[in-house]
Amino acid sequence: MAAAKKTSPWSWVPTLYLAEGLPYALVTGVSLVFYKNLGVSNTATAFWSALLGLPWIFKPLWAPVVDLLHTRRLWIWVTQLFMGAVLAGVALALPLPHYYPVTIALFWLLAFASATHDIAADGFYLLSLAEGDQSLYSGVRNTFYRVANIAAQGGLVIFAGKMHALTGSQVTAWLLAFALAAGIVFGLAIYHRRMLPRPVADFADMKPAVKFSANFMATFTGFFQQPKIVMMLAFVLLYRFGEAQLLPVARLFLLDARDRGGLGLTNEQFGWIYGAFGVGALLLGGLLGGWLVSRRGLKFWLWPMLFAIHLPDAVFIWLAYVRPENLFAIGAGVAVEQFGYGFGFTAFMLYLIRMARGPHATAHYALCTAFMALGLTLPGMWSGWLQERLGYQHFFVWVILATVPSFLVALKIPLETEFGREKSL
């Protein structure tokens, strides 16, 4: 819906999804590198990284609170302030003797706040933009969400590597890295307090607290009463079944020593591979995907995007068997996978928007992303254990086989021909 005060989506969509993606990347991605640097095993790091994703699965339980109380705009910047404070707490906890359980607990708080922020931010996006604009800017939001991932796993990891080289201490290096992350999140909160638009629907949709209980269950029952909801949920759960296992192990593979089957990259090399090679390809894939869907609709591009997100995973089979030492060759392989991910992920996120349409779009979209998180968490929890038993080479072959179910369920999902197409075209 139109905003009461005209504000260009370019002034807030990119930064909002940077703010949404950064904490998620820190919890589920950077924590892998962080704990790996401190000597934790692949099984434990992959398990905890996946387990920390639980708040994104259970966020529908409190999504109606965000949907029914106050404005999404208020929820956005308050949760951003809280996340900045938690990240500052992680930095301060690192020198403590029992830093491990303390940082795990703080990562849990960060995950909970981030999941709540996701509810508000995604609902705000749906309320602030018309359907055609939602498709047009879908590539922008997905791209900057992934840019946040790259900034965290690239820029922040590079920064930690440089600080380790300067100080000789991993603890000091990561203390400074998390302090920097806290400052960035605080800055985004201040920016959004001023720059986010004030859509009329964000106020009009507010409901008195006395009606809260009556509306709470309606948000859930309406979602599960959709036609073919079982097949749609199967699509959400299985779209990234292979990718969910690849994501944590691919990072560990790049960092692991060569005598353990990995590529033996340093933190700085790892950061440059994802930051320099990956981000350009990701930006191109995400922006291209959003623009193409706005032209021809999601149904036309669903299958090309489905192949694009899965087939490039085979790059890691090549990397595991050949194990090139040339950083440009490794970067090119990562770039191919990132382009496919950016392009193919557009279809997935737009289908979640299609499933969330209706009077309770915020809570329904939270349900969709909760099932998306479940599809990542469960396979991710066993991925490190499976890799340590299969080895990297056989594990990446298994990842390609694990993509087959997503193709099968895609044959059965309902999808209108014109969905996602910009109305003026």
Helices and strands as residue ranges (DSSP letters): G 9-11, H 13-25, I 26-30, H 31-37, H 42-51, H 54-58, G 59-61, H 63-68, H 72-93, H 99-128, H 131-136, H 138-150, I 151-156, H 157-167, H 170-195, H 200-204, G 209-211, H 212-224, H 229-238, H 241-255, G 258-260, H 267-272, I 273-278, H 279-296, H 298-310, G 311-314, H 315-322, H 327-355, H 361-401, H 404-410
